[in-house]
Amino acid sequence: MKKAPCFEAEKLPEISVIIPVYNVEKYLRSCLDSVFNQTFADYEVICINDGSTDASLKILETYREKEPRMRVISQENKGLSAARNAGVAAACGTYIYFLDSDDSLHPQTLACLHALITKYEADMVVCQQKRVKQVPTVFEPIDCHQVPVRVTSDPLYLLGDKGRFPISVHACVKLYKKSLIADMAFIPGIYFEDFPYAACLMKKRPKTVVTRLPLYFYMEN
């Protein structure tokens, strides 16, 4: 896939937020609002319209008209893995964050993850997810610099752990240094694509920061 041009700016964005979109008109606005309401401002948003047949593309175009940090890439339906891979290929940021288009973020998600990955000079930072039945509207403020963390260079042992600092296989609870995943790809055409991706990632033994903060809201639907 040909790499999309990055923004014409003196400084490229710190974080590229990649959002695959397929027939999620019911949830898409809440997802996008949670991104554009972040307290951290140095990011771009890359939405991959994966052949949606509902109003999702129209919603994306409406947001793109008012948000200069947003790009929309449309492709025929190829599935979640291919959409994420296309987003990484187009990303301009130093760091990559994946967000599913029916979920949402705490307003300080990007701020806290960026603060931790830079403070510890890490390759990856992991937060926790909270399962919700509706989009939260009230949020507790977080002091990102005073949260307990665990730092490890062998994150495989925390994968699926039930202790204080577990690491989920879910791709969307992690901020990655782009250089860490530049040579990786999600396997197209399979279910549970996060599992082999996480396993390959952990084999690299990236320096990883794990926080217990529930910064990702997983929508039960």
C-alpha positions, 0 to 999 in steps of 0.5 A: 500500500502506498504510504499517505503523505504526512501533514505539512508541518514543522513538527510531526505529531507525537501520536498517531491514533488509528481507528478502523471503521466498519458499520458503527454509525451507532457508536462512532460519534462517541468514539471520535468525541472521546479522542478530540476531547483529549487533554493531550493535543499533539496527535493525529487521527487516522480513520480507516473506512473499511468498506462501510455500508451504513452512515459511518463514512458520512460521519467521518467526513463531517468530522474531517471537515472540522478537524485538521488533525484527522485523515480518512482512508477508504478501502474495500472491506478487508477486515480489522487486521488489514484496516489496522495495517493500513493505518500503521502504514499511513501513520506519521507519529512517533507513537501508535495507538489503536482504538476500536470505533465502538469504544472510547477513551478517558480524556487523559488517556493519551496524556497519561500514556505519553507521560509514562512512555517518555518518563521511563524511555519505554517501548510500550506502555499498557493500561487497563480497560473497563467494560461499560454499557454506555459511554461515561460522562463523568471522569475522575482527574488523574495525576499521570505522574503519581500513578503506581507502575511496573516496569519490565523488559520481559512483559510475556510473563505478565500477559494474561496475569491476574496480579496487580499489573496484568497485560491484556492481549487487547491491542487497544490498551497499549501505546507503542513506539512506532519503531517497535511495531514497524516490521509487524502486521496483524494477520488478515482474515482471522478472528482474535487477531490480537493474540498472535500479534501480542505474542510476537510483540512480547518475544521482542522483550520491549521495555514496558510500563504497566499501569493499573489505570482503566483508561480504555472503555470497552463498550459491551454490545 
